[in-house]
Amino acid sequence: MMPDRTNCELAHLYFNPKTHKDGIPVRPIESTIHASTTKISKFLDKILRPIFDDKCKDTTIIDGASLITELSKYNKKGLLKPTTLFCT
């Protein structure tokens, strides 16, 4: 799990402009593909991902197909109303 010193790089920070907003604010992006924390990050993801997926499966939308399935379930239960608000 030790970082490979021959392939290790500092993270790269860059900014994407939010052109749809006034004043063009920016969104910071940090590229850590060869950073020293990559291996520990992957290790922790293997441990935590199954727990997260299990605990959040009822409230997580993975893709468009699962969104349509969930909306259909809500509609059949009568939970979708003309006043229903959606947010992301």
BAVOVO-390812 format. One record per atom (N, C-alpha, C): residue in one letter; atom name; x, y, z. Coordinates in nm, 4 decimals. Layout:
<sites>
<site><resn>A</resn><name>CA</name><east>X</east><north>Y</north><up>Z</up></site>
...
</sites>
This chain:
<sites>
<site><resn>M</resn><name>N</name><east>0.0813</east><north>-0.1191</north><up>0.0000</up></site>
<site><resn>M</resn><name>CA</name><east>0.0000</east><north>0.0000</north><up>0.0000</up></site>
<site><resn>M</resn><name>C</name><east>0.0862</east><north>0.1263</north><up>0.0000</up></site>
<site><resn>M</resn><name>N</name><east>0.2127</east><north>0.1095</north><up>-0.0011</up></site>
<site><resn>M</resn><name>CA</name><east>0.3035</east><north>0.2246</north><up>-0.0067</up></site>
<site><resn>M</resn><name>C</name><east>0.2966</east><north>0.2887</north><up>-0.1455</up></site>
<site><resn>P</resn><name>N</name><east>0.3038</east><north>0.4209</north><up>-0.1527</up></site>
<site><resn>P</resn><name>CA</name><east>0.3042</east><north>0.4878</north><up>-0.2828</up></site>
<site><resn>P</resn><name>C</name><east>0.4278</east><north>0.4501</north><up>-0.3639</up></site>
<site><resn>D</resn><name>N</name><east>0.4098</east><north>0.4404</north><up>-0.4942</up></site>
<site><resn>D</resn><name>CA</name><east>0.5213</east><north>0.4137</north><up>-0.5850</up></site>
<site><resn>D</resn><name>C</name><east>0.5916</east><north>0.5466</north><up>-0.6118</up></site>
<site><resn>R</resn><name>N</name><east>0.7108</east><north>0.5632</north><up>-0.5597</up></site>
<site><resn>R</resn><name>CA</name><east>0.7811</east><north>0.6918</north><up>-0.5707</up></site>
<site><resn>R</resn><name>C</name><east>0.8194</east><north>0.7262</north><up>-0.7146</up></site>
<site><resn>T</resn><name>N</name><east>0.8300</east><north>0.6264</north><up>-0.8019</up></site>
<site><resn>T</resn><name>CA</name><east>0.8674</east><north>0.6548</north><up>-0.9413</up></site>
<site><resn>T</resn><name>C</name><east>0.7481</east><north>0.7048</north><up>-1.0219</up></site>
<site><resn>N</resn><name>N</name><east>0.6270</east><north>0.6779</north><up>-0.9740</up></site>
<site><resn>N</resn><name>CA</name><east>0.5076</east><north>0.7139</north><up>-1.0496</up></site>
<site><resn>N</resn><name>C</name><east>0.4188</east><north>0.8128</north><up>-0.9744</up></site>
<site><resn>C</resn><name>N</name><east>0.4607</east><north>0.8576</north><up>-0.8584</up></site>
<site><resn>C</resn><name>CA</name><east>0.3811</east><north>0.9449</north><up>-0.7735</up></site>
<site><resn>C</resn><name>C</name><east>0.3929</east><north>1.0908</north><up>-0.8196</up></site>
<site><resn>E</resn><name>N</name><east>0.2789</east><north>1.1594</north><up>-0.8245</up></site>
<site><resn>E</resn><name>CA</name><east>0.2759</east><north>1.3008</north><up>-0.8647</up></site>
<site><resn>E</resn><name>C</name><east>0.1929</east><north>1.3793</north><up>-0.7643</up></site>
<site><resn>L</resn><name>N</name><east>0.2178</east><north>1.5073</north><up>-0.7575</up></site>
<site><resn>L</resn><name>CA</name><east>0.1300</east><north>1.5943</north><up>-0.6806</up></site>
<site><resn>L</resn><name>C</name><east>-0.0030</east><north>1.6056</north><up>-0.7537</up></site>
<site><resn>A</resn><name>N</name><east>-0.1085</east><north>1.6259</north><up>-0.6785</up></site>
<site><resn>A</resn><name>CA</name><east>-0.2393</east><north>1.6436</north><up>-0.7400</up></site>
<site><resn>A</resn><name>C</name><east>-0.2396</east><north>1.7711</north><up>-0.8238</up></site>
<site><resn>H</resn><name>N</name><east>-0.3138</east><north>1.7676</north><up>-0.9340</up></site>
<site><resn>H</resn><name>CA</name><east>-0.3263</east><north>1.8842</north><up>-1.0218</up></site>
<site><resn>H</resn><name>C</name><east>-0.4593</east><north>1.9525</north><up>-0.9924</up></site>
<site><resn>L</resn><name>N</name><east>-0.4551</east><north>2.0801</north><up>-0.9658</up></site>
<site><resn>L</resn><name>CA</name><east>-0.5755</east><north>2.1573</north><up>-0.9394</up></site>
<site><resn>L</resn><name>C</name><east>-0.6033</east><north>2.2462</north><up>-1.0590</up></site>
<site><resn>Y</resn><name>N</name><east>-0.7261</east><north>2.2371</north><up>-1.1095</up></site>
<site><resn>Y</resn><name>CA</name><east>-0.7671</east><north>2.3269</north><up>-1.2173</up></site>
<site><resn>Y</resn><name>C</name><east>-0.9125</east><north>2.3657</north><up>-1.1937</up></site>
<site><resn>F</resn><name>N</name><east>-0.9615</east><north>2.4587</north><up>-1.2716</up></site>
<site><resn>F</resn><name>CA</name><east>-1.0945</east><north>2.5140</north><up>-1.2484</up></site>
<site><resn>F</resn><name>C</name><east>-1.1762</east><north>2.5116</north><up>-1.3765</up></site>
<site><resn>N</resn><name>N</name><east>-1.3006</east><north>2.4677</north><up>-1.3660</up></site>
<site><resn>N</resn><name>CA</name><east>-1.3943</east><north>2.4736</north><up>-1.4777</up></site>
<site><resn>N</resn><name>C</name><east>-1.4894</east><north>2.5897</north><up>-1.4539</up></site>
<site><resn>P</resn><name>N</name><east>-1.5064</east><north>2.6765</north><up>-1.5534</up></site>
<site><resn>P</resn><name>CA</name><east>-1.5986</east><north>2.7887</north><up>-1.5355</up></site>
<site><resn>P</resn><name>C</name><east>-1.7439</east><north>2.7420</north><up>-1.5388</up></site>
<site><resn>K</resn><name>N</name><east>-1.8262</east><north>2.8055</north><up>-1.4570</up></site>
<site><resn>K</resn><name>CA</name><east>-1.9705</east><north>2.7811</north><up>-1.4591</up></site>
<site><resn>K</resn><name>C</name><east>-2.0310</east><north>2.8891</north><up>-1.5482</up></site>
<site><resn>T</resn><name>N</name><east>-2.0288</east><north>2.8653</north><up>-1.6774</up></site>
<site><resn>T</resn><name>CA</name><east>-2.0685</east><north>2.9679</north><up>-1.7741</up></site>
<site><resn>T</resn><name>C</name><east>-2.2168</east><north>3.0018</north><up>-1.7686</up></site>
<site><resn>H</resn><name>N</name><east>-2.2980</east><north>2.9167</north><up>-1.7065</up></site>
<site><resn>H</resn><name>CA</name><east>-2.4411</east><north>2.9425</north><up>-1.6968</up></site>
<site><resn>H</resn><name>C</name><east>-2.4761</east><north>3.0370</north><up>-1.5818</up></site>
<site><resn>K</resn><name>N</name><east>-2.3770</east><north>3.0782</north><up>-1.5044</up></site>
<site><resn>K</resn><name>CA</name><east>-2.4020</east><north>3.1673</north><up>-1.3910</up></site>
<site><resn>K</resn><name>C</name><east>-2.3399</east><north>3.3042</north><up>-1.4163</up></site>
<site><resn>D</resn><name>N</name><east>-2.4000</east><north>3.4054</north><up>-1.3552</up></site>
<site><resn>D</resn><name>CA</name><east>-2.3486</east><north>3.5415</north><up>-1.3689</up></site>
<site><resn>D</resn><name>C</name><east>-2.2122</east><north>3.5543</north><up>-1.3027</up></site>
<site><resn>G</resn><name>N</name><east>-2.1249</east><north>3.6299</north><up>-1.3653</up></site>
<site><resn>G</resn><name>CA</name><east>-1.9922</east><north>3.6533</north><up>-1.3111</up></site>
<site><resn>G</resn><name>C</name><east>-1.8953</east><north>3.5397</north><up>-1.3371</up></site>
<site><resn>I</resn><name>N</name><east>-1.9433</east><north>3.4341</north><up>-1.3980</up></site>
<site><resn>I</resn><name>CA</name><east>-1.8647</east><north>3.3143</north><up>-1.4317</up></site>
<site><resn>I</resn><name>C</name><east>-1.7797</east><north>3.2667</north><up>-1.3133</up></site>
<site><resn>P</resn><name>N</name><east>-1.8448</east><north>3.2166</north><up>-1.2083</up></site>
<site><resn>P</resn><name>CA</name><east>-1.7678</east><north>3.1541</north><up>-1.0999</up></site>
<site><resn>P</resn><name>C</name><east>-1.7048</east><north>3.0246</north><up>-1.1502</up></site>
<site><resn>V</resn><name>N</name><east>-1.6146</east><north>2.9694</north><up>-1.0748</up></site>
<site><resn>V</resn><name>CA</name><east>-1.5458</east><north>2.8479</north><up>-1.1185</up></site>
<site><resn>V</resn><name>C</name><east>-1.5697</east><north>2.7331</north><up>-1.0202</up></site>
<site><resn>R</resn><name>N</name><east>-1.5583</east><north>2.6115</north><up>-1.0717</up></site>
<site><resn>R</resn><name>CA</name><east>-1.5679</east><north>2.4901</north><up>-0.9907</up></site>
<site><resn>R</resn><name>C</name><east>-1.4288</east><north>2.4289</north><up>-0.9826</up></site>
<site><resn>P</resn><name>N</name><east>-1.3732</east><north>2.4141</north><up>-0.8633</up></site>
<site><resn>P</resn><name>CA</name><east>-1.2392</east><north>2.3549</north><up>-0.8517</up></site>
<site><resn>P</resn><name>C</name><east>-1.2431</east><north>2.2041</north><up>-0.8774</up></site>
<site><resn>I</resn><name>N</name><east>-1.1482</east><north>2.1547</north><up>-0.9543</up></site>
<site><resn>I</resn><name>CA</name><east>-1.1330</east><north>2.0124</north><up>-0.9847</up></site>
<site><resn>I</resn><name>C</name><east>-0.9913</east><north>1.9726</north><up>-0.9459</up></site>
<site><resn>E</resn><name>N</name><east>-0.9796</east><north>1.8636</north><up>-0.8718</up></site>
<site><resn>E</resn><name>CA</name><east>-0.8475</east><north>1.8160</north><up>-0.8325</up></site>
<site><resn>E</resn><name>C</name><east>-0.8257</east><north>1.6775</north><up>-0.8920</up></site>
<site><resn>S</resn><name>N</name><east>-0.7281</east><north>1.6670</north><up>-0.9792</up></site>
<site><resn>S</resn><name>CA</name><east>-0.6936</east><north>1.5399</north><up>-1.0414</up></site>
<site><resn>S</resn><name>C</name><east>-0.5889</east><north>1.4707</north><up>-0.9552</up></site>
<site><resn>T</resn><name>N</name><east>-0.6249</east><north>1.3536</north><up>-0.9035</up></site>
<site><resn>T</resn><name>CA</name><east>-0.5350</east><north>1.2823</north><up>-0.8122</up></site>
<site><resn>T</resn><name>C</name><east>-0.5012</east><north>1.1430</north><up>-0.8642</up></site>
<site><resn>I</resn><name>N</name><east>-0.4992</east><north>1.1257</north><up>-0.9953</up></site>
<site><resn>I</resn><name>CA</name><east>-0.4821</east><north>0.9933</north><up>-1.0547</up></site>
<site><resn>I</resn><name>C</name><east>-0.3519</east><north>0.9251</north><up>-1.0132</up></site>
<site><resn>H</resn><name>N</name><east>-0.2442</east><north>0.9968</north><up>-0.9999</up></site>
<site><resn>H</resn><name>CA</name><east>-0.1165</east><north>0.9377</north><up>-0.9577</up></site>
<site><resn>H</resn><name>C</name><east>-0.0704</east><north>0.9926</north><up>-0.8227</up></site>
<site><resn>A</resn><name>N</name><east>-0.1646</east><north>1.0428</north><up>-0.7432</up></site>
<site><resn>A</resn><name>CA</name><east>-0.1289</east><north>1.1009</north><up>-0.6135</up></site>
<site><resn>A</resn><name>C</name><east>-0.0891</east><north>0.9912</north><up>-0.5147</up></site>
<site><resn>S</resn><name>N</name><east>-0.0212</east><north>1.0304</north><up>-0.4100</up></site>
<site><resn>S</resn><name>CA</name><east>0.0277</east><north>0.9337</north><up>-0.3114</up></site>
<site><resn>S</resn><name>C</name><east>-0.0853</east><north>0.8662</north><up>-0.2337</up></site>
<site><resn>T</resn><name>N</name><east>-0.2046</east><north>0.9232</north><up>-0.2364</up></site>
<site><resn>T</resn><name>CA</name><east>-0.3170</east><north>0.8661</north><up>-0.1614</up></site>
<site><resn>T</resn><name>C</name><east>-0.4060</east><north>0.7738</north><up>-0.2448</up></site>
<site><resn>T</resn><name>N</name><east>-0.3699</east><north>0.7500</north><up>-0.3715</up></site>
<site><resn>T</resn><name>CA</name><east>-0.4544</east><north>0.6701</north><up>-0.4602</up></site>
<site><resn>T</resn><name>C</name><east>-0.4762</east><north>0.5285</north><up>-0.4077</up></site>
<site><resn>K</resn><name>N</name><east>-0.3715</east><north>0.4618</north><up>-0.3637</up></site>
<site><resn>K</resn><name>CA</name><east>-0.3853</east><north>0.3225</north><up>-0.3199</up></site>
<site><resn>K</resn><name>C</name><east>-0.4696</east><north>0.3102</north><up>-0.1932</up></site>
<site><resn>I</resn><name>N</name><east>-0.4487</east><north>0.3985</north><up>-0.0977</up></site>
<site><resn>I</resn><name>CA</name><east>-0.5288</east><north>0.3920</north><up>0.0247</up></site>
<site><resn>I</resn><name>C</name><east>-0.6742</east><north>0.4259</north><up>-0.0057</up></site>
<site><resn>S</resn><name>N</name><east>-0.6954</east><north>0.5166</north><up>-0.1007</up></site>
<site><resn>S</resn><name>CA</name><east>-0.8307</east><north>0.5523</north><up>-0.1407</up></site>
<site><resn>S</resn><name>C</name><east>-0.9031</east><north>0.4321</north><up>-0.2013</up></site>
<site><resn>K</resn><name>N</name><east>-0.8360</east><north>0.3597</north><up>-0.2896</up></site>
<site><resn>K</resn><name>CA</name><east>-0.8962</east><north>0.2405</north><up>-0.3509</up></site>
<site><resn>K</resn><name>C</name><east>-0.9225</east><north>0.1328</north><up>-0.2458</up></site>
<site><resn>F</resn><name>N</name><east>-0.8303</east><north>0.1164</north><up>-0.1525</up></site>
<site><resn>F</resn><name>CA</name><east>-0.8455</east><north>0.0188</north><up>-0.0450</up></site>
<site><resn>F</resn><name>C</name><east>-0.9689</east><north>0.0505</north><up>0.0401</up></site>
<site><resn>L</resn><name>N</name><east>-0.9815</east><north>0.1766</north><up>0.0808</up></site>
<site><resn>L</resn><name>CA</name><east>-1.0959</east><north>0.2167</north><up>0.1624</up></site>
<site><resn>L</resn><name>C</name><east>-1.2266</east><north>0.2054</north><up>0.0854</up></site>
<site><resn>D</resn><name>N</name><east>-1.2222</east><north>0.2345</north><up>-0.0444</up></site>
<site><resn>D</resn><name>CA</name><east>-1.3422</east><north>0.2220</north><up>-0.1262</up></site>
<site><resn>D</resn><name>C</name><east>-1.3904</east><north>0.0769</north><up>-0.1300</up></site>
<site><resn>K</resn><name>N</name><east>-1.2975</east><north>-0.0179</north><up>-0.1420</up></site>
<site><resn>K</resn><name>CA</name><east>-1.3356</east><north>-0.1604</north><up>-0.1423</up></site>
<site><resn>K</resn><name>C</name><east>-1.4048</east><north>-0.1995</north><up>-0.0122</up></site>
<site><resn>I</resn><name>N</name><east>-1.3593</east><north>-0.1427</north><up>0.0984</up></site>
<site><resn>I</resn><name>CA</name><east>-1.4183</east><north>-0.1750</north><up>0.2287</up></site>
<site><resn>I</resn><name>C</name><east>-1.5528</east><north>-0.1040</north><up>0.2487</up></site>
<site><resn>L</resn><name>N</name><east>-1.5565</east><north>0.0244</north><up>0.2158</up></site>
<site><resn>L</resn><name>CA</name><east>-1.6743</east><north>0.1049</north><up>0.2466</up></site>
<site><resn>L</resn><name>C</name><east>-1.7853</east><north>0.0976</north><up>0.1426</up></site>
<site><resn>R</resn><name>N</name><east>-1.7513</east><north>0.0724</north><up>0.0164</up></site>
<site><resn>R</resn><name>CA</name><east>-1.8517</east><north>0.0723</north><up>-0.0909</up></site>
<site><resn>R</resn><name>C</name><east>-1.9668</east><north>-0.0246</north><up>-0.0643</up></site>
<site><resn>P</resn><name>N</name><east>-1.9416</east><north>-0.1509</north><up>-0.0260</up></site>
<site><resn>P</resn><name>CA</name><east>-2.0547</east><north>-0.2411</north><up>0.0003</up></site>
<site><resn>P</resn><name>C</name><east>-2.1447</east><north>-0.1930</north><up>0.1145</up></site>
<site><resn>I</resn><name>N</name><east>-2.0857</east><north>-0.1359</north><up>0.2173</up></site>
<site><resn>I</resn><name>CA</name><east>-2.1645</east><north>-0.0848</north><up>0.3300</up></site>
<site><resn>I</resn><name>C</name><east>-2.2496</east><north>0.0332</north><up>0.2844</up></site>
<site><resn>F</resn><name>N</name><east>-2.1873</east><north>0.1259</north><up>0.2126</up></site>
<site><resn>F</resn><name>CA</name><east>-2.2601</east><north>0.2428</north><up>0.1620</up></site>
<site><resn>F</resn><name>C</name><east>-2.3739</east><north>0.2004</north><up>0.0700</up></site>
<site><resn>D</resn><name>N</name><east>-2.3427</east><north>0.1117</north><up>-0.0258</up></site>
<site><resn>D</resn><name>CA</name><east>-2.4448</east><north>0.0676</north><up>-0.1213</up></site>
<site><resn>D</resn><name>C</name><east>-2.5620</east><north>0.0011</north><up>-0.0502</up></site>
<site><resn>D</resn><name>N</name><east>-2.5339</east><north>-0.0804</north><up>0.0513</up></site>
<site><resn>D</resn><name>CA</name><east>-2.6402</east><north>-0.1485</north><up>0.1250</up></site>
<site><resn>D</resn><name>C</name><east>-2.7268</east><north>-0.0495</north><up>0.2022</up></site>
<site><resn>K</resn><name>N</name><east>-2.6654</east><north>0.0450</north><up>0.2696</up></site>
<site><resn>K</resn><name>CA</name><east>-2.7401</east><north>0.1399</north><up>0.3529</up></site>
<site><resn>K</resn><name>C</name><east>-2.8149</east><north>0.2449</north><up>0.2709</up></site>
<site><resn>C</resn><name>N</name><east>-2.7657</east><north>0.2751</north><up>0.1518</up></site>
<site><resn>C</resn><name>CA</name><east>-2.8240</east><north>0.3837</north><up>0.0723</up></site>
<site><resn>C</resn><name>C</name><east>-2.9038</east><north>0.3355</north><up>-0.0484</up></site>
<site><resn>K</resn><name>N</name><east>-2.9205</east><north>0.2035</north><up>-0.0632</up></site>
<site><resn>K</resn><name>CA</name><east>-2.9842</east><north>0.1518</north><up>-0.1843</up></site>
<site><resn>K</resn><name>C</name><east>-3.1276</east><north>0.2001</north><up>-0.2021</up></site>
<site><resn>D</resn><name>N</name><east>-3.1976</east><north>0.2292</north><up>-0.0925</up></site>
<site><resn>D</resn><name>CA</name><east>-3.3359</east><north>0.2739</north><up>-0.1035</up></site>
<site><resn>D</resn><name>C</name><east>-3.3486</east><north>0.4213</north><up>-0.1401</up></site>
<site><resn>T</resn><name>N</name><east>-3.2413</east><north>0.4971</north><up>-0.1276</up></site>
<site><resn>T</resn><name>CA</name><east>-3.2489</east><north>0.6406</north><up>-0.1549</up></site>
<site><resn>T</resn><name>C</name><east>-3.1514</east><north>0.6862</north><up>-0.2628</up></site>
<site><resn>T</resn><name>N</name><east>-3.0866</east><north>0.5921</north><up>-0.3311</up></site>
<site><resn>T</resn><name>CA</name><east>-2.9872</east><north>0.6273</north><up>-0.4322</up></site>
<site><resn>T</resn><name>C</name><east>-3.0386</east><north>0.5939</north><up>-0.5714</up></site>
<site><resn>I</resn><name>N</name><east>-3.0304</east><north>0.6893</north><up>-0.6619</up></site>
<site><resn>I</resn><name>CA</name><east>-3.0645</east><north>0.6685</north><up>-0.8026</up></site>
<site><resn>I</resn><name>C</name><east>-2.9335</east><north>0.6529</north><up>-0.8780</up></site>
<site><resn>I</resn><name>N</name><east>-2.9151</east><north>0.5387</north><up>-0.9430</up></site>
<site><resn>I</resn><name>CA</name><east>-2.7877</east><north>0.5078</north><up>-1.0073</up></site>
<site><resn>I</resn><name>C</name><east>-2.7808</east><north>0.5576</north><up>-1.1509</up></site>
<site><resn>D</resn><name>N</name><east>-2.8912</east><north>0.5428</north><up>-1.2232</up></site>
<site><resn>D</resn><name>CA</name><east>-2.8909</east><north>0.5823</north><up>-1.3643</up></site>
<site><resn>D</resn><name>C</name><east>-3.0336</east><north>0.6178</north><up>-1.4062</up></site>
<site><resn>G</resn><name>N</name><east>-3.0486</east><north>0.6522</north><up>-1.5327</up></site>
<site><resn>G</resn><name>CA</name><east>-3.1795</east><north>0.6920</north><up>-1.5834</up></site>
<site><resn>G</resn><name>C</name><east>-3.2842</east><north>0.5830</north><up>-1.5722</up></site>
<site><resn>A</resn><name>N</name><east>-3.2433</east><north>0.4582</north><up>-1.5950</up></site>
<site><resn>A</resn><name>CA</name><east>-3.3379</east><north>0.3465</north><up>-1.5869</up></site>
<site><resn>A</resn><name>C</name><east>-3.3902</east><north>0.3295</north><up>-1.4445</up></site>
<site><resn>S</resn><name>N</name><east>-3.3019</east><north>0.3407</north><up>-1.3453</up></site>
<site><resn>S</resn><name>CA</name><east>-3.3480</east><north>0.3271</north><up>-1.2064</up></site>
<site><resn>S</resn><name>C</name><east>-3.4352</east><north>0.4462</north><up>-1.1658</up></site>
<site><resn>L</resn><name>N</name><east>-3.4081</east><north>0.5632</north><up>-1.2223</up></site>
<site><resn>L</resn><name>CA</name><east>-3.4929</east><north>0.6797</north><up>-1.1956</up></site>
<site><resn>L</resn><name>C</name><east>-3.6346</east><north>0.6549</north><up>-1.2461</up></site>
<site><resn>I</resn><name>N</name><east>-3.6464</east><north>0.6044</north><up>-1.3679</up></site>
<site><resn>I</resn><name>CA</name><east>-3.7786</east><north>0.5774</north><up>-1.4252</up></site>
<site><resn>I</resn><name>C</name><east>-3.8514</east><north>0.4709</north><up>-1.3434</up></site>
<site><resn>T</resn><name>N</name><east>-3.7791</east><north>0.3666</north><up>-1.3026</up></site>
<site><resn>T</resn><name>CA</name><east>-3.8390</east><north>0.2611</north><up>-1.2200</up></site>
<site><resn>T</resn><name>C</name><east>-3.8911</east><north>0.3175</north><up>-1.0886</up></site>
<site><resn>E</resn><name>N</name><east>-3.8108</east><north>0.3991</north><up>-1.0219</up></site>
<site><resn>E</resn><name>CA</name><east>-3.8523</east><north>0.4567</north><up>-0.8935</up></site>
<site><resn>E</resn><name>C</name><east>-3.9695</east><north>0.5527</north><up>-0.9099</up></site>
<site><resn>L</resn><name>N</name><east>-3.9670</east><north>0.6349</north><up>-1.0145</up></site>
<site><resn>L</resn><name>CA</name><east>-4.0788</east><north>0.7266</north><up>-1.0377</up></site>
<site><resn>L</resn><name>C</name><east>-4.2074</east><north>0.6493</north><up>-1.0649</up></site>
<site><resn>S</resn><name>N</name><east>-4.1960</east><north>0.5388</north><up>-1.1369</up></site>
<site><resn>S</resn><name>CA</name><east>-4.3123</east><north>0.4546</north><up>-1.1638</up></site>
<site><resn>S</resn><name>C</name><east>-4.3689</east><north>0.3970</north><up>-1.0338</up></site>
<site><resn>K</resn><name>N</name><east>-4.2801</east><north>0.3515</north><up>-0.9443</up></site>
<site><resn>K</resn><name>CA</name><east>-4.3247</east><north>0.2994</north><up>-0.8137</up></site>
<site><resn>K</resn><name>C</name><east>-4.3960</east><north>0.4081</north><up>-0.7330</up></site>
<site><resn>Y</resn><name>N</name><east>-4.3380</east><north>0.5282</north><up>-0.7312</up></site>
<site><resn>Y</resn><name>CA</name><east>-4.3991</east><north>0.6385</north><up>-0.6570</up></site>
<site><resn>Y</resn><name>C</name><east>-4.5360</east><north>0.6722</north><up>-0.7149</up></site>
<site><resn>N</resn><name>N</name><east>-4.5456</east><north>0.6699</north><up>-0.8470</up></site>
<site><resn>N</resn><name>CA</name><east>-4.6713</east><north>0.7017</north><up>-0.9128</up></site>
<site><resn>N</resn><name>C</name><east>-4.7780</east><north>0.5985</north><up>-0.8776</up></site>
<site><resn>K</resn><name>N</name><east>-4.7428</east><north>0.4706</north><up>-0.8784</up></site>
<site><resn>K</resn><name>CA</name><east>-4.8386</east><north>0.3644</north><up>-0.8445</up></site>
<site><resn>K</resn><name>C</name><east>-4.8865</east><north>0.3761</north><up>-0.6998</up></site>
<site><resn>K</resn><name>N</name><east>-4.8009</east><north>0.4259</north><up>-0.6120</up></site>
<site><resn>K</resn><name>CA</name><east>-4.8389</east><north>0.4449</north><up>-0.4714</up></site>
<site><resn>K</resn><name>C</name><east>-4.9181</east><north>0.5741</north><up>-0.4506</up></site>
<site><resn>G</resn><name>N</name><east>-4.9327</east><north>0.6534</north><up>-0.5561</up></site>
<site><resn>G</resn><name>CA</name><east>-5.0050</east><north>0.7791</north><up>-0.5451</up></site>
<site><resn>G</resn><name>C</name><east>-4.9248</east><north>0.8905</north><up>-0.4810</up></site>
<site><resn>L</resn><name>N</name><east>-4.7928</east><north>0.8773</north><up>-0.4810</up></site>
<site><resn>L</resn><name>CA</name><east>-4.7083</east><north>0.9768</north><up>-0.4154</up></site>
<site><resn>L</resn><name>C</name><east>-4.6737</east><north>1.0957</north><up>-0.5052</up></site>
<site><resn>L</resn><name>N</name><east>-4.6895</east><north>1.0806</north><up>-0.6362</up></site>
<site><resn>L</resn><name>CA</name><east>-4.6603</east><north>1.1923</north><up>-0.7269</up></site>
<site><resn>L</resn><name>C</name><east>-4.7862</east><north>1.2764</north><up>-0.7443</up></site>
<site><resn>K</resn><name>N</name><east>-4.7768</east><north>1.4005</north><up>-0.7103</up></site>
<site><resn>K</resn><name>CA</name><east>-4.8891</east><north>1.4947</north><up>-0.7183</up></site>
<site><resn>K</resn><name>C</name><east>-4.8519</east><north>1.6077</north><up>-0.8145</up></site>
<site><resn>P</resn><name>N</name><east>-4.9491</east><north>1.6832</north><up>-0.8618</up></site>
<site><resn>P</resn><name>CA</name><east>-4.9171</east><north>1.7985</north><up>-0.9464</up></site>
<site><resn>P</resn><name>C</name><east>-4.8282</east><north>1.9005</north><up>-0.8755</up></site>
<site><resn>T</resn><name>N</name><east>-4.8266</east><north>1.8974</north><up>-0.7440</up></site>
<site><resn>T</resn><name>CA</name><east>-4.7455</east><north>1.9925</north><up>-0.6676</up></site>
<site><resn>T</resn><name>C</name><east>-4.6091</east><north>1.9355</north><up>-0.6281</up></site>
<site><resn>T</resn><name>N</name><east>-4.5792</east><north>1.8118</north><up>-0.6720</up></site>
<site><resn>T</resn><name>CA</name><east>-4.4511</east><north>1.7498</north><up>-0.6378</up></site>
<site><resn>T</resn><name>C</name><east>-4.3367</east><north>1.8308</north><up>-0.6970</up></site>
<site><resn>L</resn><name>N</name><east>-4.2377</east><north>1.8611</north><up>-0.6151</up></site>
<site><resn>L</resn><name>CA</name><east>-4.1194</east><north>1.9341</north><up>-0.6596</up></site>
<site><resn>L</resn><name>C</name><east>-4.0013</east><north>1.8383</north><up>-0.6672</up></site>
<site><resn>F</resn><name>N</name><east>-3.9216</east><north>1.8517</north><up>-0.7722</up></site>
<site><resn>F</resn><name>CA</name><east>-3.8018</east><north>1.7705</north><up>-0.7887</up></site>
<site><resn>F</resn><name>C</name><east>-3.6793</east><north>1.8590</north><up>-0.7722</up></site>
<site><resn>C</resn><name>N</name><east>-3.5781</east><north>1.8087</north><up>-0.7068</up></site>
<site><resn>C</resn><name>CA</name><east>-3.4543</east><north>1.8838</north><up>-0.6938</up></site>
<site><resn>C</resn><name>C</name><east>-3.3369</east><north>1.7881</north><up>-0.7024</up></site>
<site><resn>T</resn><name>N</name><east>-3.2220</east><north>1.8414</north><up>-0.7390</up></site>
<site><resn>T</resn><name>CA</name><east>-3.1004</east><north>1.7601</north><up>-0.7470</up></site>
<site><resn>T</resn><name>C</name><east>-2.9929</east><north>1.8240</north><up>-0.6629</up></site>
</sites>
